Structure formats: C-alpha cells, structure tokens
C-alpha cells in the first residue's frame, strides 16, 4: 500500500505537475489553476502554500492556500480569497481528508484562527459549512436568436428594447481595463466596500491572457457598464460587473449581460456563470430572471478555537458604521485607501 506524501509546491517543475493533474480532474475549477499563485502573490503580496499530495510518484490531490494576516481582520488561511472557489481537488475522499489534515497542521504552525475552504460542490468533510452563497448559471449556444426566443417573456421584451438603444458593447483585454476599473471603483464605493487594486485585474489578464476578457458597454461613446470575465473549460464566468447608477433607466445591465451571453456562445462556451450572489438579494433575483439555475457554494471551516465560523462580510453589524462612512468618501480617496483594506478581506 502506497503512502501519501504532501509537499508545498513551489518550483517550476512543481507547477507543471500541478497543472497536469488539474487537467485530468473533471471537478477541478478555474481557481485550482497554478497561475493563481502568481496572481495573488503579485497583486496582494500574501504568502501562498500550495499543498500537493503524491502517492507512488503520482499527484493525487492539491490544495491552494493563501495566508492573510492583518490587525484589522486577523490571521487566517483561505482557499482561495477574493474568488468563488478553491478547496481541495483530489482523486479520493481519503486524499481530500489528508490534505485538510495537513492544512490544519500548517494553520497551527502559523497560529491562524481558521482555514476557509471554498467549494463549488459539497465537500465530503466533517467540517462546519456556510451555504448562504450561490453561483447562478445558465446554458449558452452560438445561436443568439434561439437563445433570445428561449428567454422568459419579460426578459426577452427588455432585451429587444435595449438592443434598439444607443448603447454598444465591446470585448477586449487590458486596453479596456482603465474604463472598467473606474466603473467598478465607483460602484464599490457606493456599496460601501473597499475596492481591489487595478493591479489585481491586470495580473489576471497577463497570467491568463487567453481566458480573461473585459466587456465594456458605452452610451454615445461614454463607458457606463462593464464586466470582467474569466473562462475555463466550457464555462465563462462574470467575476465582477458594474454599471453607473445615473444610467439605470437605460437598463445597461440587461444590455451588458445579453451581449455577454452571445459572446460566450460564439466563443464556444456551453455555460455562463453570472457570478456569486447571496440568496434572495437584488442581484440574485436579477440573475435568476434569465432562466438560470442555482449552483450551491460551500464555505467549509477548520477552526482553531472550535467556535462558530467568522463573519468577515458586510452583513456583520460591527462593520455597518464603517460601510456607511465609506459610501460618503470621494472616489479618489476610496481608490487610494481601498486596495490596502480589500487585500485583507477573504
């Protein structure tokens, strides 16, 4: 019987073996790709621990971890922070359990409060889980007219109306990043949430040049909505999307997402992921109206103290005053201060 060994993958050769393993595992997600190690280290400066399990010289499981440590939010490991997936990708439940055991040992050595493992499928682990977040998805195909006919009546009517407006949509890469980031920063300020640095998005575009896209919607030449898109295998995901409040009467979000659905189908993707949402929120209801389906997300926790999972999110009452104050700051100030705070959030 072979013995499982776990190493911290660091070298170029480790990365090659990690990547080859991910390609062979059907349930591995975009967030298990080796390139995220570079993105997170470059954009946020956090240490990463990419745990790789081996048996008889063969890779059998991986677990990417990021160590975040700040006075503001504490010290913890996440797989992966800022994103909608991660956790263990393994050949078997035994390997998965072994990697979580190794992660808990690492957590004790680093003296962190908890380990958060983000799954896009129910983990087979005896750990407490949060299930308040979901992904919203729907199928796409190259035939735009067919997709339009299959939309619910009200959505189909709204799409036909916005297609007659003076809006236009373009897809590109880093050349659209400045305009997208300005829209995104304004929206995040209005929500009372610190914004990530522009370098985060630039790094994704450079590390995954064939799989990341920026969609920009313009009205009479002015950017009014945008989305940062990530593709992997047969799925295109809208990771971050925003629109200007003063243009909501034009329904730019309807125009944005319809164009993204068509783009996804034309590029050969089979599924569009609208991104992460909180159940019954406004954005959740908007995404569900497109004839979409829900994919449950599971945030599993190893807790050093055995207490309840942490609540490092805007719904925590202790952050309510800070959120209210943030909404009234100038965008130039939130752009300056936001990235320093946002990098500390999971």
Secondary structure, 3 states (H helix, E strand, C coil): CCCCEEEEECCHHHHHHHHHHHHHCCCCCHHHCCHHHHHHHHHHCCEEEEEEEEECCEEEEEEEEEEEEECCCEEEEEECCCCCCCCEEECCHHHHHHHHHHHHHHHHHHCCCEEEEEECCCCCCCCEEECCEEEEEEECCCCHHHHHHHCCHHHHHHHHHHCCCCEEEEEECHHHHHHHHHHHHHHHHHHCCCCCCHHHHHHHHHHCCCCEEEEEEEECCEEEEEEEEEEECCEEEEEEEEECHHHHHHCHHHHHHHHHHHHHHHCCCCEEEEEEEECCCHHHHHHHCCCCEEEECEEEEEECCCCCCCCCCCCCHHHHHHHHHHCCCCHHHHHHHHHHHHCCCC
